[in-house]
Amino acid sequence: MTEAPQVSLLAPAKNERDNLPRLFAEIREAMQQQPRSWELLVIDDGSTDGSWEVIAEHAAADPRIRGIRLRRNFGKAAALAAGVAEVRGELLVTLDADLQDDPAEIPRLLAELDGGADLVSGHKAQRQDPLGKRLPSKVFNWVTGLITGLKLSDHNCGLKAARTEVYRRVPLYGELHRYIPALAHQLGYRVRELAVHHRPRLHGRSKYGLERYVRGALDLLTVVALTRYGRRPAHLFGGLGLLAGSIGTLILLYLSGVWLFTDQSIGTRPLLTLGILLEIFAVQMISLGLLAELVLHRTGRDDDVAVLVADRTAGTSRAGHAP
């Protein structure tokens, strides 16, 4: 195997046959403007237009270009995960294959990493998309920033640069690729944003519709669970249980007072059923939280702790590892 490159570029692609040749040419030109060795890994995410044949042709002509073909369309997060498992560089640049992300911006992103950032997310300063796509995106970015605590203008920009370890630490499934900066921020990585040039699509059509925002909203709940309660699930389930139990207890105390002091029958009141159900729900949630804590305790690994360490002084090494 050849020596590992310093920078890996990762481009998921679905039905981008007409865009790929220009993408390869622009990446070669952009990477000539910086000194590091590089590789390009293109993930064919279930293309049906002959994109794979274009990838294979260019990979045969240039050893820096490699391709992976997925069995079917699994989505962008899965494509990124497949690529991250294969890249060899210490630095990773992700970009979409539709040419809307400008490869000429890559040297600027890498310079931000040289300046101390762990992840640099592009910000489409003058976004070349219709209003029907820009407006929901603004709402999405505002809500994501409000909930995750990471204020970015463009959480979902496909053009990013990071230390490869960042991508190997964050979960990539479902629609979680939209939340990579927020997930990295939660792990303590230094996240920055950089305004980048955005271009209109020349060939093909967008793969995204309004349904992606519905899926993204559901995955935002996953992000909240991972970022706020990933290491303390009992706080999430126990908190819900205590809230439900408190309301149920107040309801039952009220009904007990009615029964004791007014001699009214409460056995047929819907409020009694609600109070009992809330108490049952509370016991279930608290039990589930404790069970989750036990599972987390049993499956905890050194890697879970290693991600918390940002740097070491000379001569300091992990226990059991030579310095």
C-alpha positions as CSV (number, residue, x, y, z in Angstrom):
1,M,0.0,0.0,0.0
2,T,1.2,3.5,-0.8
3,E,2.1,5.9,1.9
4,A,-1.0,7.4,3.6
5,P,-1.9,10.9,2.4
6,Q,-2.1,13.8,4.7
7,V,-5.5,15.0,3.5
8,S,-8.5,12.8,2.5
9,L,-11.3,14.3,0.5
10,L,-14.7,12.6,0.8
11,A,-17.5,13.2,-1.7
12,P,-20.8,11.3,-1.5
13,A,-22.4,11.1,-4.9
14,K,-25.8,10.0,-6.2
15,N,-26.5,10.4,-9.9
16,E,-23.8,13.0,-10.5
17,R,-22.3,11.5,-13.7
18,D,-22.2,14.9,-15.6
19,N,-20.7,16.7,-12.6
20,L,-18.0,14.2,-11.6
21,P,-15.4,15.0,-14.4
22,R,-15.4,18.7,-13.6
23,L,-15.3,17.9,-9.8
24,F,-12.2,15.8,-10.3
25,A,-10.5,18.5,-12.3
26,E,-11.3,21.3,-9.9
27,I,-10.1,19.3,-6.9
28,R,-6.8,18.6,-8.6
29,E,-6.4,22.3,-9.3
30,A,-7.4,23.3,-5.7
31,M,-5.0,20.8,-4.1
32,Q,-2.1,22.1,-6.1
33,Q,-2.5,25.4,-4.1
34,Q,-1.5,23.7,-0.8
35,P,1.6,21.5,0.1
36,R,0.0,18.4,1.6
37,S,-0.4,15.0,-0.1
38,W,-4.0,14.0,-0.7
39,E,-6.5,11.4,-1.8
40,L,-10.1,11.7,-3.0
41,L,-12.7,9.0,-2.1
42,V,-16.0,9.2,-3.9
43,I,-18.9,7.2,-2.4
44,D,-21.5,6.2,-5.0
45,D,-24.7,6.1,-3.0
46,G,-26.9,4.0,-5.2
47,S,-26.5,5.9,-8.5
48,T,-28.4,4.7,-11.5
49,D,-27.0,7.1,-14.2
50,G,-23.6,5.6,-14.8
51,S,-21.8,7.6,-12.1
52,W,-19.9,4.5,-11.0
53,E,-18.4,4.0,-14.4
54,V,-17.1,7.6,-14.4
55,I,-15.6,7.1,-10.9
56,A,-13.9,3.9,-11.9
57,E,-12.5,5.4,-15.1
58,H,-10.9,8.3,-13.2
59,A,-9.7,6.1,-10.4
60,A,-7.9,3.9,-13.0
61,A,-6.2,7.0,-14.4
62,D,-5.2,8.7,-11.1
63,P,-4.1,6.6,-8.1
64,R,-5.1,9.5,-5.8
65,I,-8.8,8.9,-6.7
66,R,-10.6,6.0,-5.2
67,G,-14.3,4.9,-5.2
68,I,-16.7,2.9,-3.1
69,R,-20.0,1.7,-4.5
70,L,-22.8,1.1,-1.9
71,R,-25.3,-1.7,-2.6
72,R,-28.1,0.7,-2.8
73,N,-29.0,4.3,-1.8
74,F,-28.5,4.5,2.0
75,G,-28.5,8.3,2.4
76,K,-25.8,10.8,3.0
77,A,-25.0,9.9,6.6
78,A,-24.4,6.3,5.7
79,A,-22.3,7.3,2.7
80,L,-20.1,9.5,4.9
81,A,-19.8,6.7,7.5
82,A,-18.7,4.3,4.8
83,G,-16.1,6.8,3.6
84,V,-14.8,7.7,7.0
85,A,-14.1,4.0,7.6
86,E,-11.9,4.0,4.5
87,V,-10.0,7.3,4.5
88,R,-6.3,7.3,5.4
89,G,-5.5,11.0,6.0
90,E,-5.2,12.7,9.3
91,L,-7.3,15.6,7.9
92,L,-10.6,15.1,6.2
93,V,-12.5,17.4,3.9
94,T,-16.1,16.6,2.9
95,L,-17.9,18.2,0.0
96,D,-20.9,17.4,-2.1
97,A,-20.3,16.1,-5.7
98,D,-22.9,18.4,-7.3
99,L,-20.4,21.2,-7.8
100,Q,-22.3,23.6,-5.6
101,D,-19.5,23.4,-3.1
102,D,-16.4,25.1,-4.6
103,P,-13.2,23.0,-4.2
104,A,-11.2,26.2,-4.5
105,E,-12.2,26.9,-0.9
106,I,-10.4,23.8,0.4
107,P,-7.0,25.5,1.1
108,R,-8.8,28.1,3.2
109,L,-10.5,25.5,5.3
110,L,-7.3,23.6,5.8
111,A,-5.6,26.9,6.9
112,E,-8.3,27.2,9.7
113,L,-7.3,23.7,10.9
114,D,-3.7,24.9,11.0
115,G,-4.9,27.7,13.1
116,G,-6.2,25.4,15.8
117,A,-9.7,24.4,14.8
118,D,-10.7,20.8,15.0
119,L,-13.7,21.2,12.6
120,V,-14.4,24.0,10.2
121,S,-17.9,24.2,8.7
122,G,-18.5,26.2,5.6
123,H,-21.2,28.9,5.5
124,K,-22.8,29.5,2.2
125,A,-22.6,33.3,2.3
126,Q,-24.5,33.9,-0.9
127,R,-26.5,30.8,-1.2
128,Q,-27.5,29.9,-4.8
129,D,-30.7,28.1,-4.0
130,P,-34.4,29.0,-4.4
131,L,-36.3,30.7,-1.6
132,G,-38.2,27.6,-0.9
133,K,-35.0,25.9,0.1
134,R,-33.3,28.9,1.8
135,L,-36.2,29.8,4.2
136,P,-36.7,26.4,5.8
137,S,-32.9,26.2,6.1
138,K,-32.8,29.4,8.1
139,V,-35.4,28.1,10.5
140,F,-33.6,24.8,10.8
141,N,-30.3,26.5,11.6
142,W,-31.9,28.8,14.1
143,V,-33.7,26.0,15.9
144,T,-30.6,23.8,15.9
145,G,-28.5,26.5,17.4
146,L,-31.1,27.3,20.0
147,I,-31.3,23.6,21.1
148,T,-27.7,22.5,20.8
149,G,-26.0,25.7,22.0
150,L,-23.8,26.0,18.9
151,K,-24.7,29.1,16.9
152,L,-23.8,28.5,13.3
153,S,-25.2,30.2,10.2
154,D,-25.2,27.0,8.2
155,H,-25.1,23.7,10.2
156,N,-25.8,21.7,7.1
157,C,-23.2,23.0,4.6
158,G,-21.6,20.0,2.9
159,L,-18.2,21.6,2.7
160,K,-16.3,20.9,5.9
161,A,-12.8,20.3,7.0
162,A,-11.8,18.5,10.2
163,R,-9.4,16.3,11.9
164,T,-10.4,12.8,10.8
165,E,-10.7,11.7,14.5
166,V,-13.7,14.0,14.8
167,Y,-15.7,12.2,12.2
168,R,-14.7,8.9,13.8
169,R,-16.0,10.0,17.1
170,V,-19.4,11.4,16.1
171,P,-22.3,9.0,15.3
172,L,-23.2,9.0,11.6
173,Y,-26.6,7.4,10.8
174,G,-30.1,8.6,9.9
175,E,-29.9,12.3,9.2
176,L,-27.2,13.0,11.8
177,H,-24.8,14.3,9.2
178,R,-26.7,17.6,9.5
179,Y,-25.6,17.8,13.1
180,I,-21.9,16.9,12.8
181,P,-20.7,20.4,14.1
182,A,-23.1,20.2,17.1
183,L,-22.1,16.7,18.0
184,A,-18.4,17.6,17.7
185,H,-18.9,20.7,19.8
186,Q,-20.6,18.6,22.5
187,L,-17.5,16.4,22.6
188,G,-15.3,19.4,23.2
189,Y,-13.8,19.9,19.8
190,R,-13.1,23.4,18.6
191,V,-15.7,24.2,15.9
192,R,-15.4,27.3,13.6
193,E,-17.4,28.6,10.7
194,L,-16.0,30.0,7.5
195,A,-17.9,31.8,4.7
196,V,-17.4,30.0,1.4
197,H,-18.4,30.4,-2.2
198,H,-21.6,28.6,-3.2
199,R,-22.6,27.9,-6.8
200,P,-25.8,27.1,-8.5
201,R,-26.3,23.5,-9.7
202,L,-25.3,23.0,-13.3
203,H,-26.4,19.4,-14.0
204,G,-29.0,17.1,-12.4
205,R,-31.4,18.0,-9.8
206,S,-31.4,18.4,-6.0
207,K,-31.9,15.2,-4.0
208,Y,-33.5,17.0,-1.1
209,G,-37.1,17.9,-0.5
210,L,-39.2,19.2,2.4
211,E,-39.4,15.6,3.8
212,R,-35.7,15.9,4.8
213,Y,-36.6,18.6,7.3
214,V,-39.2,16.3,8.9
215,R,-36.5,13.6,9.2
216,G,-34.0,16.2,10.4
217,A,-36.4,17.4,13.1
218,L,-36.8,13.9,14.4
219,D,-33.1,13.4,14.5
220,L,-32.7,16.6,16.4
221,L,-34.4,14.8,19.3
222,T,-31.7,12.2,19.0
223,V,-29.0,14.9,19.1
224,V,-30.5,16.3,22.2
225,A,-30.5,12.9,23.8
226,L,-26.9,12.3,22.7
227,T,-25.5,15.7,23.6
228,R,-27.3,16.3,26.9
229,Y,-27.9,12.8,28.3
230,G,-25.6,10.5,26.4
231,R,-23.5,9.8,29.5
232,R,-26.3,10.2,32.1
233,P,-29.5,8.5,30.7
234,A,-31.1,8.3,34.1
235,H,-31.4,12.1,34.2
236,L,-33.5,12.0,31.0
237,F,-35.7,9.0,31.8
238,G,-35.7,9.7,35.6
239,G,-36.6,13.4,35.0
240,L,-39.6,12.4,32.9
241,G,-40.5,9.8,35.5
242,L,-40.3,12.3,38.4
243,L,-42.4,14.8,36.5
244,A,-45.1,12.3,35.7
245,G,-44.9,10.9,39.2
246,S,-45.3,14.3,40.8
247,I,-48.3,15.2,38.7
248,G,-49.9,11.8,39.4
249,T,-49.3,12.1,43.1
250,L,-50.9,15.5,43.2
251,I,-53.9,14.1,41.3
252,L,-54.2,11.2,43.7
253,L,-53.8,13.4,46.8
254,Y,-56.6,15.7,45.5
255,L,-58.9,12.8,44.8
256,S,-58.1,11.3,48.3
257,G,-59.1,14.6,49.8
258,V,-62.3,14.7,47.9
259,W,-63.1,11.1,49.0
260,L,-62.2,11.7,52.7
261,F,-63.8,15.1,53.3
262,T,-66.8,15.2,50.9
263,D,-67.8,11.6,50.9
264,Q,-68.0,11.7,47.1
265,S,-67.3,8.6,45.0
266,I,-64.1,8.8,43.0
267,G,-63.9,5.3,41.6
268,T,-65.5,6.3,38.3
269,R,-63.6,9.5,37.7
270,P,-61.3,9.7,34.7
271,L,-58.9,11.8,36.8
272,L,-58.3,8.7,39.0
273,T,-57.3,6.6,35.9
274,L,-55.0,9.4,34.8
275,G,-53.3,9.6,38.2
276,I,-52.7,5.9,38.3
277,L,-51.4,5.8,34.7
278,L,-49.0,8.6,35.5
279,E,-47.7,6.8,38.5
280,I,-47.2,3.6,36.4
281,F,-45.5,5.6,33.7
282,A,-43.2,7.2,36.4
283,V,-42.1,3.8,37.7
284,Q,-41.4,2.6,34.1
285,M,-39.4,5.7,33.2
286,I,-37.3,5.6,36.4
287,S,-36.7,1.9,35.9
288,L,-35.7,2.4,32.3
289,G,-33.3,5.1,33.3
290,L,-31.6,2.9,35.9
291,L,-31.4,0.1,33.3
292,A,-29.8,2.4,30.8
293,E,-27.2,3.4,33.5
294,L,-26.4,-0.3,34.1
295,V,-26.0,-0.9,30.3
296,L,-23.8,2.2,30.0
297,H,-21.7,1.0,33.0
298,R,-21.3,-2.5,31.5
299,T,-20.4,-1.3,28.0
300,G,-18.2,1.6,28.9
301,R,-14.8,1.5,27.1
302,D,-11.5,3.4,27.3
303,D,-12.4,5.0,24.0
304,D,-15.3,6.8,25.6
305,V,-12.9,8.5,28.0
306,A,-10.1,9.0,25.5
307,V,-12.3,11.4,23.4
308,L,-12.4,13.7,26.4
309,V,-8.6,14.3,26.3
310,A,-7.6,17.3,24.2
311,D,-3.8,17.2,24.7
312,R,-1.0,15.8,26.7
313,T,2.3,17.1,28.1
314,A,5.5,15.4,27.0
315,G,6.0,12.0,28.5
316,T,2.3,11.6,29.3
317,S,0.6,8.6,27.9
318,R,-2.5,6.5,28.4
319,A,-2.2,3.8,31.0
320,G,-0.9,0.6,29.4
321,H,0.5,2.5,26.4
322,A,4.1,3.4,25.9
323,P,4.9,7.2,25.9
